Amino acid sequence: MRLDQIHAVQERLISALDDGDAQEIMSATTALAALLEELRDTPALYASQEKREALERVDKLSQAAAYRLRILTDNTRRRLALLGCESEQLSYGPRVAVG
């Protein structure tokens, strides 16, 4: 299992989150989960400087995907609130800045 596969799937997930493509988000999430499961069984993962650097890049992409997911969740909640379907306070956005 190569770290570049995880990198590629994370890029795919970030793109899907940016596009709001629910089907691609699910597909990329499933693929990423399978790759991460393989990663758990990899011995001596931190053996080389190159692998450590690759893992740092993968970690940064994971953080980027998590930020996008939080923003997407808040955007969805905001839309539901505008429709009168939800009254829960947002984690990000105007209410937080005022509150």
Contact map, one row per residue, 1 for C-alpha under 8 A:
111010000000000000000000000000000010011000000000000000000000000000000000000000000000000000000000000
111111000000000000000000000000000000000000000000000000000000000000000000000000000000000000000000000
111111100000000000000000000000000000000000000000001001100100000000000000000000000000000000000000000
011111110000000000000000000000000000000000000000000001000000000000000000000000000000000000000000000
111111111000000000000000000000000010000000000000000000000000000000000000000000000000000000000000000
011111111100000000000000000000010011000000000000000000000100000000000000000000000000000000000000000
001111111110000000000000000000000000000000000000000000001100100000000000000000000000000000000000000
000111111111000000000000000000000000000000000000000000000000000000000000000000000000000000000000000
000011111111100000000000000100110000000000000000000000000000000000000000000000000000000000000000000
000001111111110000000000000100010000000000000000000000000100110010000000000000000000000000000000000
000000111111111000000000000000000000000000000000000000000000100000000000000000000000000000000000000
000000011111111100000000000100000000000000000000000000000000000000000000000000000000000000000000000
000000001111111110000001100110000000000000000000000000000000000010000000000000000000000000000000000
000000000111111111000000000000000000000000000000000000000000000110010000000000000000000000000000000
000000000011111111100000000000000000000000000000000000000000000000000000000000000000000000000000000
000000000001111111111101100000000000000000000000000000000000000000000000000000000000000000000000000
000000000000111111111100100000000000000000000000000000000000000010011001000000000000000000000000000
000000000000011111111000000000000000000000000000000000000000000000010000000000000000000000000000000
000000000000001111111000000000000000000000000000000000000000000000000000000000000000000000000000000
000000000000000111111100100000000000000000000000000000000000000000000001000000000000000000000000000
000000000000000111111111100000000000000000000000000000000000000000000000000000000000000000000000000
000000000000000110011111110000000000000000000000000000000000000000000000000000000000000000000000000
000000000000000000001111111000000000000000000000000000000000000000000000000000000000000000000000000
000000000000100100001111111100000000000000000000000000000000000000000000000000000000000000000000000
000000000000100110011111111110000000000000000000000000000000000000000000000000000000000000000000000
000000000000000000000111111111000000000000000000000000000000000000000000000000000000000000000000000
000000000000000000000011111111100000000000000000000000000000000000000000000000000000000000000000000
000000001101100000000001111111110000000000000000000000000000000000000000000000000000000000000000000
000000000000100000000000111111111000000000000000000000000000000000000000000000000000000000000000000
000000000000000000000000011111111100000000000000000000000000000000000000000000000000000000000000000
000000001000000000000000001111111110000000000000000000000000000000000000000000000000000000000000000
000001001100000000000000000111111111000000000000000000000000000000000000000000000000000000000000000
000000000000000000000000000011111111100000000000000000000000000000000000000000000000000000000000000
000000000000000000000000000001111111110000000000000000000000000000000000000000000000000000000000000
100011000000000000000000000000111111111000000000000000000000000000000000000000000000000000000000000
000001000000000000000000000000011111111100000000000000000000000000000000000000000000000000000000000
000000000000000000000000000000001111111110000000000000000000000000000000000000000000000000000000000
100000000000000000000000000000000111111111000000000000000000000000000000000000000000000000000000000
100000000000000000000000000000000011111111000000000000000000000000000000000000000000000000000000000
000000000000000000000000000000000001111111000000000000000000000000000000000000000000000000000000000
000000000000000000000000000000000000111111100000000000000000000000000000000000000000000000000000000
000000000000000000000000000000000000011111111000000000000000000000000000000000000000000000000000000
000000000000000000000000000000000000000011111000000000000000000000000000000000000000000000000000000
000000000000000000000000000000000000000001111110000000000000000000000000000000000000000000000000000
000000000000000000000000000000000000000001111111001000000000000000000000000000000000000000000000000
000000000000000000000000000000000000000000011111101100000000000000000000000000000000000000000000000
000000000000000000000000000000000000000000011111101100000000000000000000000000000000000000000000000
000000000000000000000000000000000000000000001111111100000000000000000000000000000000000000000000000
000000000000000000000000000000000000000000000111111110000000000000000000000000000000000000000000000
000000000000000000000000000000000000000000000001111111000000000000000000000000000000000000000000000
001000000000000000000000000000000000000000001111111111100000000000000000000000000000000000000000000
000000000000000000000000000000000000000000000111111111110000000000000000000000000000000000000000000
000000000000000000000000000000000000000000000000111111111000000000000000000000000000000000000000000
001100000000000000000000000000000000000000000000011111111100000000000000000000000000000000000000000
001000000000000000000000000000000000000000000000001111111110000000000000000000000000000000000000000
000000000000000000000000000000000000000000000000000111111111000000000000000000000000000000000000000
000000100000000000000000000000000000000000000000000011111111100000000000000000000000000000000000000
001001100100000000000000000000000000000000000000000001111111110000000000000000000000000000000000000
000000000000000000000000000000000000000000000000000000111111111000000000000000000000000000000000000
000000000000000000000000000000000000000000000000000000011111111100000000000000000000000000000000000
000000100110000000000000000000000000000000000000000000001111111110000000000000000000000000000000000
000000000100000000000000000000000000000000000000000000000111111111000000000000000000000000000000000
000000000000000000000000000000000000000000000000000000000011111111100000000000000000000000000000000
000000000000010000000000000000000000000000000000000000000001111111110000000000000000000000000000000
000000000100110010000000000000000000000000000000000000000000111111111000000000000000000000000000000
000000000000000000000000000000000000000000000000000000000000011111111100000000000000000000000000000
000000000000000000000000000000000000000000000000000000000000001111111110000000000000000000000000000
000000000000010011000000000000000000000000000000000000000000000111111111000000000000000000000000000
000000000000000010000000000000000000000000000000000000000000000011111111100000000000000000000000000
000000000000000000000000000000000000000000000000000000000000000001111111110000000000000000000000000
000000000000000000000000000000000000000000000000000000000000000000111111111000000000000000010000000
000000000000000010010000000000000000000000000000000000000000000000011111111100000000000000000000000
000000000000000000000000000000000000000000000000000000000000000000001111111110000000000000000000000
000000000000000000000000000000000000000000000000000000000000000000000111111111000000000001111000000
000000000000000000000000000000000000000000000000000000000000000000000011111111100000000000000000000
000000000000000000000000000000000000000000000000000000000000000000000001111111110000000000000000000
000000000000000000000000000000000000000000000000000000000000000000000000111111111000010101000000000
000000000000000000000000000000000000000000000000000000000000000000000000011111111100000001000000000
000000000000000000000000000000000000000000000000000000000000000000000000001111111110000000000000000
000000000000000000000000000000000000000000000000000000000000000000000000000111111111110000000000000
000000000000000000000000000000000000000000000000000000000000000000000000000011111111111100000000000
000000000000000000000000000000000000000000000000000000000000000000000000000001111111100000000000000
000000000000000000000000000000000000000000000000000000000000000000000000000000111111110000000000000
000000000000000000000000000000000000000000000000000000000000000000000000000000011111111000000000000
000000000000000000000000000000000000000000000000000000000000000000000000000000011111111000000000000
000000000000000000000000000000000000000000000000000000000000000000000000000010011011111100000000000
000000000000000000000000000000000000000000000000000000000000000000000000000000001001111110000000000
000000000000000000000000000000000000000000000000000000000000000000000000000010001000011111000000000
000000000000000000000000000000000000000000000000000000000000000000000000000000000000001111100010000
000000000000000000000000000000000000000000000000000000000000000000000000010011000000000111111011000
000000000000000000000000000000000000000000000000000000000000000000000000010000000000000011111001000
000000000000000000000000000000000000000000000000000000000000000000000010010000000000000001111111000
000000000000000000000000000000000000000000000000000000000000000000000000010000000000000001111111100
000000000000000000000000000000000000000000000000000000000000000000000000000000000000000000011111110
000000000000000000000000000000000000000000000000000000000000000000000000000000000000000011011111111
000000000000000000000000000000000000000000000000000000000000000000000000000000000000000001111111111
000000000000000000000000000000000000000000000000000000000000000000000000000000000000000000001111111
000000000000000000000000000000000000000000000000000000000000000000000000000000000000000000000111111
000000000000000000000000000000000000000000000000000000000000000000000000000000000000000000000011111
